[in-house]
Amino acid sequence: MPTFIIEREIPGADKLTPAELRDISAKSNEVVDGLEVPYKWVTSYVAGDKIYCVHEADSADVIRRHASEGGFPANLVTPVSAIIGPHTAD
């Protein structure tokens, strides 16, 4: 399944409380369960006024559907073309 990076612009994202992040996560999980298509939320990073999410899905359209049904912004959805890290140098 392709991997996508989703950029979500959420003013004050870095100030969301643990309870608010828990609620957002629960809503995302609920939407994933209802999609009835292959979909995996891998992880998300909160940084400043944005949340960067890593999701696996068959297409960017499915990513946008998840965002729409969850009430989340998906300002930029980009397919991952390669994954690198320290091990890439080996």
Backbone as CSV, one residue per row, in Angstrom:
resi,resn,N_x,N_y,N_z,CA_x,CA_y,CA_z,C_x,C_y,C_z
1,MET,0.843,-1.169,0.000,0.000,0.000,0.000,0.893,1.239,0.000
2,PRO,0.593,2.231,-0.831,1.399,3.454,-0.853,1.348,4.204,0.486
3,THR,2.417,4.924,0.765,2.510,5.747,1.966,2.401,7.211,1.567
4,PHE,1.708,7.991,2.392,1.503,9.408,2.133,1.879,10.220,3.366
5,ILE,2.396,11.432,3.118,2.586,12.429,4.160,1.442,13.422,3.999
6,ILE,0.735,13.681,5.094,-0.370,14.641,5.074,0.026,15.828,5.952
7,GLU,-0.063,17.006,5.388,0.189,18.225,6.142,-1.159,18.839,6.500
8,ARG,-1.394,18.985,7.805,-2.650,19.553,8.290,-2.349,20.876,8.990
9,GLU,-2.886,21.961,8.465,-2.705,23.267,9.093,-3.769,23.441,10.163
10,ILE,-3.325,23.482,11.417,-4.215,23.627,12.563,-3.595,24.674,13.484
11,PRO,-4.055,25.925,13.397,-3.478,26.958,14.251,-3.491,26.532,15.720
12,GLY,-2.333,26.673,16.351,-2.213,26.303,17.756,-2.115,24.813,18.002
13,ALA,-1.798,24.040,16.982,-1.719,22.577,17.141,-0.769,22.193,18.272
14,ASP,0.328,22.910,18.384,1.306,22.572,19.425,0.822,22.922,20.836
15,LYS,-0.333,23.544,20.929,-0.891,23.885,22.233,-2.091,22.992,22.586
16,LEU,-2.410,22.029,21.710,-3.512,21.116,22.010,-3.176,20.312,23.264
17,THR,-4.152,20.095,24.095,-3.951,19.354,25.338,-3.891,17.855,25.049
18,PRO,-3.362,17.081,25.966,-3.396,15.624,25.793,-4.818,15.098,25.570
19,ALA,-5.794,15.676,26.238,-7.185,15.244,26.052,-7.673,15.570,24.637
20,GLU,-7.304,16.743,24.124,-7.705,17.110,22.759,-7.029,16.201,21.737
21,LEU,-5.756,15.900,21.946,-5.052,14.984,21.030,-5.662,13.591,21.093
22,ARG,-6.056,13.147,22.282,-6.720,11.856,22.433,-8.042,11.840,21.659
23,ASP,-8.823,12.919,21.762,-10.102,12.990,21.051,-9.905,12.973,19.539
24,ILE,-8.911,13.710,19.058,-8.607,13.719,17.620,-8.204,12.316,17.174
25,SER,-7.380,11.658,17.962,-6.926,10.305,17.631,-8.094,9.326,17.603
26,ALA,-8.974,9.441,18.579,-10.145,8.545,18.632,-11.026,8.754,17.412
27,LYS,-11.237,10.012,17.007,-12.053,10.298,15.825,-11.393,9.719,14.580
28,SER,-10.085,9.882,14.459,-9.376,9.328,13.307,-9.537,7.818,13.250
29,ASN,-9.350,7.154,14.386,-9.512,5.688,14.429,-10.924,5.270,14.047
30,GLU,-11.909,6.014,14.521,-13.309,5.720,14.203,-13.553,5.817,12.696
31,VAL,-13.023,6.864,12.088,-13.189,7.039,10.641,-12.477,5.927,9.879
32,VAL,-11.251,5.592,10.294,-10.513,4.502,9.635,-11.338,3.218,9.671
33,ASP,-11.916,2.906,10.831,-12.726,1.686,10.955,-13.939,1.701,10.039
34,GLY,-14.482,2.888,9.753,-15.672,2.985,8.915,-15.398,3.107,7.429
35,LEU,-14.154,3.271,7.033,-13.839,3.445,5.615,-14.116,2.196,4.788
36,GLU,-13.950,1.045,5.400,-14.160,-0.243,4.722,-13.261,-0.430,3.504
37,VAL,-12.085,0.174,3.563,-11.038,-0.029,2.553,-9.716,-0.139,3.314
38,PRO,-8.685,-0.711,2.706,-7.392,-0.788,3.386,-6.883,0.607,3.737
39,TYR,-6.511,0.790,4.990,-6.054,2.096,5.444,-5.298,1.898,6.744
40,LYS,-4.154,2.567,6.877,-3.382,2.471,8.115,-2.819,3.843,8.474
41,TRP,-3.130,4.273,9.682,-2.507,5.476,10.225,-1.228,5.011,10.911
42,VAL,-0.081,5.471,10.422,1.209,5.029,10.942,1.622,5.864,12.148
43,THR,1.690,7.174,11.980,2.080,8.073,13.079,1.797,9.504,12.674
44,SER,1.862,10.408,13.641,1.698,11.839,13.366,2.658,12.628,14.243
45,TYR,3.046,13.793,13.741,3.951,14.687,14.450,3.292,16.056,14.574
46,VAL,3.222,16.574,15.780,2.674,17.901,16.021,3.850,18.863,16.080
47,ALA,3.805,19.905,15.237,4.906,20.868,15.178,4.344,22.241,14.830
48,GLY,4.400,23.143,15.779,3.892,24.491,15.532,2.408,24.460,15.206
49,ASP,2.051,25.103,14.118,0.652,25.175,13.692,0.278,24.080,12.706
50,LYS,1.017,22.977,12.727,0.744,21.892,11.781,0.838,20.538,12.462
51,ILE,0.129,19.602,11.877,0.292,18.197,12.231,0.659,17.480,10.939
52,TYR,1.765,16.751,10.988,2.237,15.981,9.838,1.926,14.516,10.119
53,CYS,1.155,13.905,9.240,0.717,12.526,9.448,1.304,11.615,8.382
54,VAL,1.592,10.395,8.775,2.041,9.359,7.855,0.931,8.310,7.828
55,HIS,0.337,8.146,6.661,-0.746,7.178,6.494,-0.453,6.309,5.279
56,GLU,-0.997,5.100,5.301,-0.928,4.200,4.144,-2.346,3.998,3.636
57,ALA,-2.510,4.150,2.332,-3.815,3.972,1.700,-3.595,3.692,0.219
58,ASP,-4.635,3.249,-0.439,-4.516,2.937,-1.861,-4.367,4.176,-2.736
59,SER,-4.860,5.335,-2.245,-4.785,6.541,-3.070,-4.903,7.795,-2.208
60,ALA,-4.520,8.915,-2.812,-4.690,10.206,-2.138,-6.163,10.518,-1.941
61,ASP,-7.019,10.021,-2.826,-8.459,10.250,-2.671,-8.982,9.621,-1.385
62,VAL,-8.476,8.455,-1.030,-8.900,7.801,0.215,-8.391,8.613,1.411
63,ILE,-7.190,9.160,1.313,-6.650,10.019,2.368,-7.568,11.229,2.551
64,ARG,-7.970,11.840,1.454,-8.845,13.017,1.529,-10.222,12.644,2.068
65,ARG,-10.701,11.457,1.734,-11.985,10.987,2.270,-11.902,10.849,3.790
66,HIS,-10.817,10.257,4.282,-10.605,10.132,5.728,-10.641,11.510,6.383
67,ALA,-9.948,12.475,5.788,-9.912,13.826,6.345,-11.301,14.457,6.352
68,SER,-12.010,14.323,5.249,-13.343,14.908,5.141,-14.304,14.309,6.160
69,GLU,-14.322,12.999,6.253,-15.242,12.329,7.173,-14.866,12.588,8.634
70,GLY,-13.591,12.842,8.888,-13.154,13.111,10.255,-13.214,14.574,10.648
71,GLY,-13.419,15.445,9.647,-13.420,16.871,9.932,-12.026,17.429,10.118
72,PHE,-11.030,16.757,9.525,-9.635,17.188,9.628,-9.233,17.898,8.344
73,PRO,-8.382,18.924,8.430,-7.834,19.478,7.192,-6.817,18.512,6.596
74,ALA,-6.679,18.553,5.308,-5.614,17.827,4.608,-5.096,18.793,3.552
75,ASN,-4.329,19.768,4.006,-3.891,20.853,3.145,-2.949,20.388,2.044
76,LEU,-2.172,19.357,2.347,-1.241,18.823,1.355,-1.128,17.321,1.569
77,VAL,-1.351,16.571,0.509,-1.232,15.111,0.558,-0.182,14.727,-0.479
78,THR,0.934,14.170,-0.007,2.060,13.874,-0.884,2.448,12.407,-0.768
79,PRO,2.508,11.699,-1.897,2.979,10.309,-1.833,4.472,10.259,-1.519
80,VAL,4.863,9.300,-0.713,6.265,9.092,-0.368,6.920,8.291,-1.492
81,SER,8.031,8.821,-2.009,8.716,8.127,-3.098,9.893,7.291,-2.620
82,ALA,10.418,7.600,-1.423,11.530,6.826,-0.860,11.602,7.118,0.628
83,ILE,12.173,6.187,1.348,12.410,6.362,2.777,13.914,6.205,2.996
84,ILE,14.503,7.200,3.668,15.930,7.143,3.953,16.152,7.413,5.442
85,GLY,17.298,7.078,5.905,17.687,7.317,7.297,19.153,7.008,7.443
86,PRO,19.647,6.965,8.668,21.060,6.678,8.872,21.495,5.371,8.211
87,HIS,20.609,4.415,8.191,20.950,3.098,7.597,21.162,3.168,6.094
88,THR,20.636,4.218,5.436,20.778,4.340,3.994,22.245,4.482,3.600
89,ALA,23.052,5.022,4.479,24.473,5.238,4.188,25.278,3.944,4.232
90,ASP,24.716,2.889,4.824,25.445,1.617,4.940,25.575,0.897,3.614
